Amino acid sequence: MCWLGILAALCAVPLVFHRPARLLDAVDASVVAEHGDAPHLLLHFSAGLLAIVVLLALGLVFLRHLQRLVRSVREQQPFTQGNVGRLRRMAWLMLAMEVLSILIGVYSSWMGPQFAWMEVGGGMSITGLVAVLMLFVIAHVFAVGTAMREDLDGVV
């Protein structure tokens, strides 16, 4: 589904620049005036779309790491340096997605009520921040488990 979101957002940018009247007709003249003029509004709109594409791309990278982690665990090798690295990268990716989501939320609020759709779950999420902390903790647990497994392999 993330691919569809990225594709839709990437297709929207050229369409907006090819037919800007469609976007401008859907927006009150006061909103256009708030952002200076039509070209500035289109630039802000495109910046918002780009931020959404980046957010979705980060989500895809996160899911790719998760897929590799699950595959490794399925192969009975959970405590490896690769999984420790994956979990740490997943934590940083989740943190980046949370920060970007907050920025998109602030940006869409600044853009005005007609651009509220841009707020893709925007705003601060306590659940997301807890997930970030949990990923960092689990990465540490996996690092300790990996060290213990390596010690055990050295003894045997």
C-alpha positions in Angstrom: 0.0 0.0 0.0 2.9 2.3 0.6 3.9 2.0 -3.0 0.5 3.2 -4.1 0.7 6.2 -1.8 4.2 7.1 -3.1 3.0 6.6 -6.7 -0.1 8.7 -6.1 1.9 11.5 -4.5 4.6 11.5 -7.2 1.9 11.6 -9.9 0.1 14.4 -8.2 3.1 16.8 -8.4 3.3 16.9 -12.2 -0.4 17.0 -12.5 -0.6 20.1 -10.2 2.1 21.9 -12.3 0.5 20.8 -15.6 -3.0 21.9 -14.6 -2.6 24.2 -11.6 -6.1 25.6 -12.2 -7.7 22.4 -10.8 -6.0 22.9 -7.5 -6.5 26.6 -7.4 -10.2 26.3 -8.3 -10.7 24.0 -5.3 -9.2 26.5 -2.9 -10.6 29.7 -1.7 -9.0 32.9 -3.0 -8.3 33.9 0.6 -6.0 30.8 1.0 -4.1 31.7 -2.2 -3.7 35.3 -0.8 -2.5 33.9 2.5 0.4 32.2 0.7 1.3 35.1 -1.4 0.1 34.1 -4.9 -0.7 31.0 -6.9 2.9 29.9 -7.6 3.8 30.1 -3.9 0.7 28.0 -3.0 1.7 25.4 -5.6 5.2 25.3 -4.3 3.9 24.8 -0.7 1.5 22.1 -1.9 4.4 20.3 -3.7 6.6 20.5 -0.7 3.9 18.9 1.4 3.5 16.1 -1.2 7.3 15.6 -1.2 7.3 15.3 2.6 4.5 12.7 2.4 6.6 10.7 -0.2 9.6 10.8 2.1 7.4 9.6 5.0 6.1 6.7 2.9 9.5 5.8 1.6 10.8 5.7 5.2 7.9 3.4 6.0 8.9 1.1 3.1 12.5 0.9 4.4 11.2 0.1 7.9 9.0 -2.7 6.5 11.9 -4.1 4.5 14.0 -4.3 7.7 11.1 -5.9 9.5 10.7 -8.5 6.8 14.4 -9.4 7.0 14.2 -9.6 10.8 11.3 -11.9 10.7 13.0 -14.1 8.0 16.1 -14.3 10.2 14.0 -15.3 13.3 12.1 -17.9 11.2 15.5 -19.4 10.3 16.2 -19.9 14.0 18.9 -17.2 14.1 17.5 -14.3 16.1 20.6 -13.3 18.0 22.9 -12.0 15.3 24.7 -8.7 14.7 22.6 -8.3 11.6 19.4 -8.3 13.6 20.8 -5.9 16.2 21.7 -3.5 13.4 18.2 -3.9 11.8 16.5 -3.2 15.1 18.6 -0.1 15.7 17.9 1.1 12.1 14.2 0.4 12.6 14.2 2.5 15.8 15.9 5.4 14.0 13.6 5.1 11.1 10.5 5.1 13.4 11.9 8.2 15.1 12.4 9.9 11.8 8.9 9.0 10.7 7.5 10.4 14.0 9.4 13.7 13.6 8.4 14.0 10.0 4.8 13.2 10.8 4.8 16.0 13.4 6.3 18.4 10.8 3.8 17.4 8.2 1.0 18.0 10.7 2.3 21.5 11.6 2.8 22.3 7.9 -0.7 21.2 6.9 -2.1 23.3 9.8 -0.2 26.3 8.5 -1.4 25.6 5.0 -5.0 25.9 6.1 -8.1 23.8 6.6 -8.4 22.9 2.9 -5.1 21.1 3.2 -5.9 19.0 6.3 -5.8 15.9 4.1 -2.1 16.4 4.0 -1.9 15.5 7.7 -1.2 11.8 7.3 -1.6 10.8 11.0 0.2 14.0 11.8 0.9 15.3 15.2 2.7 13.7 18.1 1.9 10.1 18.7 2.6 8.7 22.2 2.2 5.2 20.8 4.8 5.9 18.1 7.2 7.4 20.6 6.8 4.4 22.9 7.4 2.1 19.9 10.6 3.9 19.2 11.8 3.4 22.8 10.8 -0.2 22.7 12.8 -0.8 19.5 15.9 0.7 21.1 15.4 -1.5 24.2 14.8 -4.6 22.1 17.9 -3.8 20.0 19.9 -3.6 23.3 18.4 -6.9 24.5 19.3 -8.5 21.1 22.9 -7.1 21.4 23.2 -8.7 24.8 21.7 -12.0 23.5 24.1 -12.0 20.6 27.1 -11.5 22.9 25.8 -14.3 25.1 25.3 -16.6 22.1 28.8 -15.8 20.8 30.2 -16.6 24.3 28.3 -19.9 24.4 29.5 -20.8 20.9 33.1 -20.1 22.0 32.7 -22.4 25.0 31.3 -25.3 23.1 
